Amino acid sequence: MVSFLIFLGVFLFMECVTWLTHKYIMHGLMWYFHADHHQPKYEHTFERNDIFFLIFATPSIVLFYFGVQDGMNYLFFIALGITTYGFCYFMIHDVLIHQRFKWFKNTKNKYLVGLRKAHKVHHKHLRKEHGECFGMLFVPFKYYKI
């Protein structure tokens, strides 16, 4: 039970980490890497923005490594929470919203449509200033209205 609570707590906490990182790091100090993500699309498989995948994956890999050294300790479940959030982020951001993979093109689910709307509002700003909707899995309820 404690392991599940650690996993769930970390998963939920990652939305806060994502919001803060997106607003203050990606739209701040590391804008150079994130800027191409806010520009009209061109035909390339990868963006500079994809570097953030490696940045976020590294702590999970390290925590998994140390979390299995003496059996599965709490570090393993922290890593599992981070990794599961990362997978959900990938499915929502890269697959559903940006259609980098054409898997869920015509969803009518209010929650998923709301996520798309909020992210579209975020992308209406092509520069790092004046951004809004920095979260990924939890966005303001006003975007869920169809």
C-alpha positions in Angstrom: 0.0 0.0 0.0 2.8 2.4 0.9 4.5 1.6 -2.5 1.3 2.5 -4.3 0.9 5.8 -2.4 4.5 6.7 -3.2 3.9 5.9 -6.9 0.6 7.9 -7.0 2.0 10.9 -5.0 5.0 11.1 -7.3 2.8 10.8 -10.4 0.5 13.7 -9.2 3.5 15.8 -8.1 5.0 15.5 -11.6 2.2 17.7 -12.9 3.5 20.5 -10.6 7.1 19.8 -11.7 6.0 19.9 -15.3 4.1 23.2 -14.9 7.0 24.9 -13.1 9.6 23.5 -15.5 7.6 24.4 -18.5 6.9 28.0 -17.3 10.3 28.9 -15.8 12.8 26.6 -17.5 11.4 25.9 -21.0 10.0 29.4 -21.4 13.0 30.9 -19.6 16.6 29.7 -19.3 16.2 26.9 -21.9 14.0 28.7 -24.4 16.6 28.0 -27.1 15.6 24.3 -26.9 11.9 24.9 -26.6 11.4 27.7 -29.2 11.2 25.4 -32.2 8.3 23.7 -30.6 6.3 26.9 -30.8 7.0 27.6 -34.4 5.0 26.4 -37.4 5.9 22.8 -38.2 8.4 21.7 -40.8 9.0 18.2 -42.0 11.6 16.9 -39.4 11.2 13.9 -37.2 12.8 15.6 -34.2 12.8 19.0 -32.6 15.4 20.6 -30.3 12.6 20.5 -27.7 13.0 16.7 -27.7 16.1 17.1 -25.5 13.7 17.5 -22.5 12.8 13.8 -22.9 16.4 12.9 -22.0 16.5 15.5 -19.2 13.4 14.1 -17.6 14.3 10.4 -18.3 17.7 10.6 -16.6 16.5 10.9 -13.0 14.1 7.9 -13.6 16.9 5.8 -14.9 19.1 6.6 -11.9 16.3 6.0 -9.4 15.4 2.7 -11.1 19.0 1.6 -10.8 19.3 2.4 -7.1 15.7 1.3 -6.4 16.4 -2.3 -7.4 19.8 -2.7 -5.7 18.4 -4.4 -2.5 15.0 -5.4 -3.8 12.5 -2.9 -4.9 12.7 0.0 -2.4 11.0 3.4 -2.4 13.3 4.8 -5.0 11.9 2.2 -7.5 8.4 3.5 -6.9 9.5 7.1 -7.2 11.0 6.2 -10.6 7.9 4.3 -11.6 5.7 7.4 -10.8 8.0 9.7 -12.9 8.2 7.2 -15.8 4.4 6.6 -15.8 3.8 10.4 -15.9 6.3 10.7 -18.7 4.5 8.0 -20.7 1.1 9.8 -20.1 2.7 13.1 -21.1 4.1 11.5 -24.3 0.7 10.0 -25.2 -1.2 13.3 -24.5 1.4 15.8 -25.8 3.1 14.0 -28.7 0.4 11.6 -29.8 -3.0 13.2 -29.1 -2.2 17.0 -29.3 0.6 17.3 -31.8 -0.2 14.2 -33.8 3.4 13.1 -34.2 1.9 9.7 -34.4 -1.6 9.5 -36.0 -3.2 7.2 -33.4 -6.1 9.3 -31.9 -7.2 11.7 -34.6 -10.9 11.9 -34.0 -11.6 11.7 -30.2 -14.8 13.2 -28.9 -13.8 12.7 -25.2 -14.5 15.9 -23.3 -11.3 15.6 -21.2 -9.0 14.9 -24.2 -10.7 17.7 -26.3 -10.2 20.1 -23.3 -6.5 19.2 -23.2 -6.2 19.9 -26.9 -7.9 23.3 -26.5 -5.7 24.3 -23.6 -2.6 23.4 -25.4 -3.7 25.3 -28.5 -4.1 28.4 -26.3 -0.6 27.8 -25.0 0.8 27.6 -28.6 -1.0 30.8 -29.8 2.1 32.6 -28.3 5.1 32.0 -30.6 7.5 33.6 -28.2 8.4 32.8 -24.7 6.5 35.7 -23.1 2.8 35.8 -22.2 2.3 32.0 -22.1 -0.6 30.3 -20.4 -1.7 26.7 -19.7 1.7 25.3 -18.8 0.3 22.0 -17.3 -0.3 18.9 -19.3 -2.8 16.5 -17.6 -4.7 19.0 -15.5 -5.9 22.2 -17.2 -8.6 24.7 -16.2 -12.1 23.4 -16.5 -13.2 26.1 -18.9 -11.4 24.1 -21.7 -13.6 21.1 -21.2 -16.8 22.8 -22.4 -17.7 21.6 -25.9 
